[in-house]
């Protein structure tokens, strides 16, 4: 279906949901839940916390349906609220949740990581970045958003996003080089 038709259908669903149509709201959630969950999971690295954030975001959406003006405004609004909820939650958390390994299912091996040690170090190093720097990296490389979109979501100037991205990547390179010793990997 062409983008214009999808946007029209989503705008119609928004209008119906604002009038109390539960099926229309369910369609909105179904269409956007992967995006909201993806932002939360990549930032928080905890499935249950990401699900909680997604639930809070959609509850807030339900409470503010009349403020959403179009399908593109909906996507922007969901991203912005998701980003800010994740940052707020990360600031409030004093420690990471731990889960017993006994109850976890065996991981599926769909895509093998070329170097699991490097990926683990990269994840550790990324998690050590300040909240906004980490969110800029996640929005750029996991959500594939451009600097202008990130600037709009985080309410920062585009040049600030670019410099934050540049500085964050430099920090990651430096910290990874220290963690990995003399090994040099072409990550970025």
N, C-alpha and C positions, 0 to 999 in steps of 0.2 A: 504494500500500500504506500503510495507517495506520501512524503512528509506533510504536505498541505492537508491531505485528507486525515492523517493521523492527528494533526493539530486541531482540526475542526472537530473530530470525534472527542478528543480530550477536553476541548472547550465546552462541548455539549455535556459531557460527563460532569464537568465542574459545575455547570449551571444546575444540573439535575441533583447533584450531591448537596449543593447549597440549599436546595429546596427540600432536603430530607430523604432523598432516594439512596437507600443503603447499597443497592446493587451498583449504582454509579460510583459511589465512594469506593466500593470493593474493586471496581475496575481501575480506579486511579491508583489505589494501593498496589494492585497487581502489576500495573505498568511501571511503577517507580520503585518498588521495594528492593530490587537488585541493586540499583544505583545507591540508595540510601544505605543499605547494608554494606555494600562494598566500601564506601567511604569510612564507615564506622569500623569495619573489620580491619582494613588496612592501617588505620590509625591506632586502634586500641589493641589489636592482635589478641582478641578474646571474643570468642563466638557469643557467649551469653551476654557480655556487655554490649556487643554490637547489636544483638537482637533487642536489648533493652533500649538502646539509643533509637533504633528504628521505630520501636513501638511508641516511644515518647514523641518522636518527630511526627508520626502519623496522627497521634492524638492531638498534638498542637495544630496540625493541618486541619483536622476535623473541627476544631474550635475556631479556626480562622478562615474557613472556606470562603466566606463572603469577601474577604480581602484579596483573594487571588483573582487576577483579571484575565489571564489567558493561559494557554498550555505552556508557552515559553516562560511566563512569569512563575508558573507552578514549578517547573524544573529548577529555575534559579532559586526560588524560595526554599525548596526541599534541600538543595545543595547547601545553601547558606545556613539554614537551621541545623543540618547534619554536622557541618563543619564546626559550628559554634558549640553544639552540644558535646561533641567529642573533645574539644579543647577544654571545655568546662569540666567534664568528667575526669579527664586526665589530671587537671589541676587539683581536683578534690580527692582523688585517689592517693592514699598514702603508701600503698603496696599493691603489687600485682596479685590477682587471684591465682591460686594454685589449685590444681585438680589432680586427684589420684590417677595414676596411669592404669590401674586395674580396670576401671570402668570405661576406658576409651576403646572405641573400635579400632581395628587394624587400619592403618592408612592405606588408601588406594594408591597404586603407583601408576598414575596416568601419565604424568610428565616428570621424567627423572630430571633432577637438578644436576647440571654439569659438575658443579663443585659444591657439595652440601656444606663443607666447612666454611668456604668463602661466603655462601649465602647466610649462614648462621652469624658470622662476624658482621656482615653487612646489616642484618636485622638488628643486632645488638648496638651497633654504632648509630644506626638510624634512630633507634629508640632513645638514645642518649641525647639527641638534639633537643633544643627547646621546642615547645609546643608549636609555635607558628612556623618555625623552620621545617619541622617534620611534616606539618600539614601542607606546606607549599610543595615539598618533594612528593608527597603522596598524591596530591591533586594533579601535579604535572606528569608524573610517570606512571601512576596506577590508574588514575581517572582520565588521563590524556587531555587535560584542559590546557589551554594556552594561557600565557601570562595575563592577558586582558580579562579572561574569565575568572582566573584566580584572584586578580585584583578586585574585581567586582564582588566576589564571594566574601573575601576577607576584609573588604572595605579599606584597601590600601592603594596607593598610587602604583601604576604599572611598573615604573622604574624601581620602586621599592621591592616589588615581587621579583623582578629580574635580579636585583642585587642580592636579595635574600637567597634566591635560588643559586646564584653563582657562589656566594659565601658558604652556603650549606654544602654544596658539592665539594668545594675546596676543603671544608672541615671533614667531610666524609673521607675524602682521599687521604688527607693527612692522618686521621685517626686509624683508618684501615692499614695504611703503610706501617704505622707503629705497631698495630696488633699483629700484623702478618710478618713483621720483621723485614728481611731483605727481599721477600717475595714481591714481585710486581705483577699486578693483574690489570688488564685493560678493562675496567668496569664501565667507565663513563666515556 
